[in-house]
Amino acid sequence: MKPSRRVLVWVGIGVLFLITGGLALYYANAWWLSTVMSVSIAAWLAGVLAAIYSRPERRGVVIGAVLASFLYVLFALGPWFRVNVGPWLLTSQALAHVETKWLGRATADQQLLALANVVSPNTLTLDSSGTVLVNVTGSITGTVNVPTVAHHSSFVVIGHWLCGWLSAALGALAASWMTRRQAARTRPADAEDKP
């Protein structure tokens, strides 16, 4: 494929990603989240197969893309990382800012508190440690601690999965650059060995 056609293909893929990602974020709901997650996981599986069966000179790029994407999603949404690392990522802060300031939506925590105030004003309260306290009444009275950072809206979760795709692109570019650089270093040494 000619370089100009290759550039056009990549520009087309980028535009398609921006349009689809924009629609998924604007209409963030369970269907969009399920679609983005399913496509991402299918791409990871295809990437693993491509890493196994691709030519050795392309293998590094595929591994770089899959690894960068997987690690980003793990750090943003993984079981332990979702509470201890994810909220402090720059992308988490940016996604929450866009959701609340630009789109005017309430965060998941704000929606939870608003719902509690409609049902009963004393059902939910915020602790100074950033924990939502759920007051349980009835036959058992007490409080249940629910970490607030574990509650992400569909917008933020979709945004993290889409950032995983951007991480895949950055990982592929970094691996491609490192592969070319390594190839450039080994070529002069091979040329000097030959008489």
C-alpha positions as CSV (number, residue, x, y, z in Angstrom):
1,M,0.0,0.0,0.0
2,K,1.3,3.4,-0.9
3,P,2.2,5.8,2.0
4,S,-0.5,8.3,1.0
5,R,-3.2,5.6,1.1
6,R,-1.9,4.3,4.4
7,V,-2.2,7.8,5.8
8,L,-5.7,8.1,4.5
9,V,-6.7,4.8,6.0
10,W,-5.3,5.8,9.4
11,V,-7.0,9.2,9.2
12,G,-10.3,7.5,8.4
13,I,-9.9,5.1,11.3
14,G,-9.1,8.1,13.6
15,V,-12.2,10.0,12.4
16,L,-14.4,6.9,12.9
17,F,-13.0,6.4,16.4
18,L,-13.7,10.1,17.3
19,I,-17.3,9.9,16.0
20,T,-18.1,6.6,17.6
21,G,-16.4,7.6,20.9
22,G,-18.2,10.9,20.9
23,L,-21.5,9.2,20.4
24,A,-20.7,6.6,23.1
25,L,-19.8,9.4,25.6
26,Y,-22.7,11.7,24.8
27,Y,-25.3,8.9,25.0
28,A,-23.5,7.1,27.8
29,N,-25.7,4.2,28.9
30,A,-25.4,0.5,29.6
31,W,-25.7,-0.5,25.9
32,W,-22.9,1.8,24.8
33,L,-20.8,0.6,27.8
34,S,-21.4,-3.1,26.9
35,T,-20.6,-2.4,23.2
36,V,-17.3,-0.6,23.9
37,M,-16.2,-3.2,26.5
38,S,-17.1,-6.1,24.2
39,V,-15.2,-4.6,21.2
40,S,-12.2,-3.9,23.4
41,I,-12.0,-7.4,24.8
42,A,-12.4,-8.9,21.3
43,A,-9.6,-6.6,20.2
44,W,-7.4,-7.8,23.0
45,L,-8.0,-11.4,22.1
46,A,-7.3,-10.7,18.5
47,G,-4.2,-8.9,19.5
48,V,-2.9,-11.9,21.5
49,L,-3.5,-14.1,18.5
50,A,-1.8,-11.5,16.2
51,A,1.2,-11.4,18.6
52,I,1.5,-15.2,18.4
53,Y,1.1,-15.6,14.6
54,S,2.4,-12.3,13.2
55,R,5.8,-11.9,11.6
56,P,8.6,-11.2,14.1
57,E,9.2,-7.7,12.9
58,R,5.6,-6.8,13.6
59,R,5.2,-8.7,16.8
60,G,6.6,-5.9,19.0
61,V,4.1,-3.4,17.8
62,V,1.2,-5.7,18.5
63,I,2.5,-6.6,21.9
64,G,3.0,-2.9,22.7
65,A,-0.6,-2.1,21.8
66,V,-2.1,-4.9,23.7
67,L,0.0,-4.4,26.8
68,A,-0.4,-0.6,27.0
69,S,-4.2,-0.9,26.6
70,F,-4.6,-3.7,29.1
71,L,-2.4,-2.0,31.7
72,Y,-4.3,1.3,31.3
73,V,-7.7,-0.4,31.8
74,L,-6.3,-2.4,34.7
75,F,-5.0,0.7,36.5
76,A,-8.2,2.7,35.8
77,L,-10.9,0.0,36.4
78,G,-9.2,-3.0,37.9
79,P,-10.4,-4.5,41.2
80,W,-7.9,-3.0,43.6
81,F,-6.8,-0.2,41.3
82,R,-10.3,1.2,40.8
83,V,-10.4,2.5,44.3
84,N,-6.7,3.2,45.0
85,V,-5.2,4.3,41.7
86,G,-8.0,5.0,39.2
87,P,-9.5,8.2,40.8
88,W,-6.1,9.8,40.9
89,L,-5.4,9.4,37.2
90,L,-5.4,12.5,35.1
91,T,-7.9,11.0,32.7
92,S,-10.3,10.2,35.6
93,Q,-10.2,13.9,36.7
94,A,-10.6,15.1,33.1
95,L,-13.6,12.7,32.5
96,A,-15.3,13.8,35.7
97,H,-14.7,17.4,34.9
98,V,-16.2,17.0,31.4
99,E,-19.2,15.1,32.7
100,T,-20.0,17.6,35.4
101,K,-18.9,21.0,34.0
102,W,-19.4,20.6,30.2
103,L,-22.3,18.2,30.0
104,G,-23.9,19.4,33.3
105,R,-24.5,15.9,34.6
106,A,-24.3,14.9,38.2
107,T,-21.6,12.4,39.3
108,A,-22.7,8.9,40.4
109,D,-22.1,10.0,44.1
110,Q,-24.2,13.1,43.7
111,Q,-27.0,11.1,42.1
112,L,-26.8,8.6,45.0
113,L,-27.0,11.4,47.6
114,A,-29.8,13.1,45.7
115,L,-31.8,9.8,45.7
116,A,-31.2,9.3,49.4
117,N,-32.5,12.8,50.1
118,V,-35.6,12.2,48.1
119,V,-36.3,8.9,49.9
120,S,-35.2,9.9,53.4
121,P,-32.9,12.8,54.2
122,N,-30.9,10.8,56.7
123,T,-30.3,7.6,54.6
124,L,-27.0,8.6,53.1
125,T,-24.3,10.9,54.4
126,L,-20.7,11.6,53.4
127,D,-17.9,10.8,55.8
128,S,-14.8,13.0,56.1
129,S,-12.7,10.1,54.6
130,G,-14.8,10.3,51.4
131,T,-17.0,7.3,52.2
132,V,-20.8,7.2,51.8
133,L,-22.5,6.1,54.9
134,V,-25.7,4.2,54.3
135,N,-28.0,4.3,57.3
136,V,-29.9,1.0,57.6
137,T,-33.2,1.1,59.5
138,G,-35.7,-1.5,60.2
139,S,-35.1,-4.7,62.2
140,I,-31.3,-3.9,62.0
141,T,-30.0,-0.3,62.6
142,G,-26.5,0.7,61.8
143,T,-24.3,2.1,59.0
144,V,-22.7,0.4,56.0
145,N,-19.6,1.9,54.5
146,V,-19.6,2.2,50.7
147,P,-16.4,3.7,49.1
148,T,-17.4,6.6,46.9
149,V,-14.6,6.2,44.4
150,A,-15.9,2.7,43.5
151,H,-19.0,4.3,41.9
152,H,-18.3,5.5,38.4
153,S,-20.9,6.7,36.0
154,S,-21.2,5.0,32.6
155,F,-19.6,8.1,31.1
156,V,-16.4,7.8,33.1
157,V,-16.2,4.0,32.5
158,I,-16.8,4.3,28.8
159,G,-14.2,7.1,28.8
160,H,-11.6,4.9,30.4
161,W,-12.3,2.1,27.9
162,L,-11.8,4.6,25.1
163,C,-8.6,5.9,26.7
164,G,-7.5,2.2,26.7
165,W,-7.8,2.4,22.9
166,L,-5.7,5.6,22.8
167,S,-3.2,3.9,25.1
168,A,-3.0,1.0,22.6
169,A,-2.2,3.5,19.8
170,L,0.5,5.1,21.9
171,G,1.9,1.7,22.9
172,A,2.0,0.6,19.2
173,L,3.7,3.9,18.2
174,A,6.3,3.6,21.0
175,A,7.0,-0.1,20.1
176,S,7.3,0.8,16.5
177,W,9.7,3.6,17.2
178,M,11.8,1.3,19.5
179,T,11.9,-1.4,16.8
180,R,13.1,1.1,14.1
181,R,15.7,2.5,16.4
182,Q,17.0,-1.0,17.3
183,A,17.1,-1.9,13.6
184,A,19.0,1.3,12.8
185,R,21.6,0.4,15.5
186,T,22.2,-3.1,14.3
187,R,22.5,-2.3,10.5
188,P,25.8,-0.4,10.7
189,A,27.3,-3.2,12.8
190,D,26.3,-5.8,10.1
191,A,27.7,-3.6,7.4
192,E,31.1,-3.3,9.2
193,D,31.4,-7.0,9.6
194,K,31.2,-7.7,5.8
195,P,34.4,-7.0,3.8
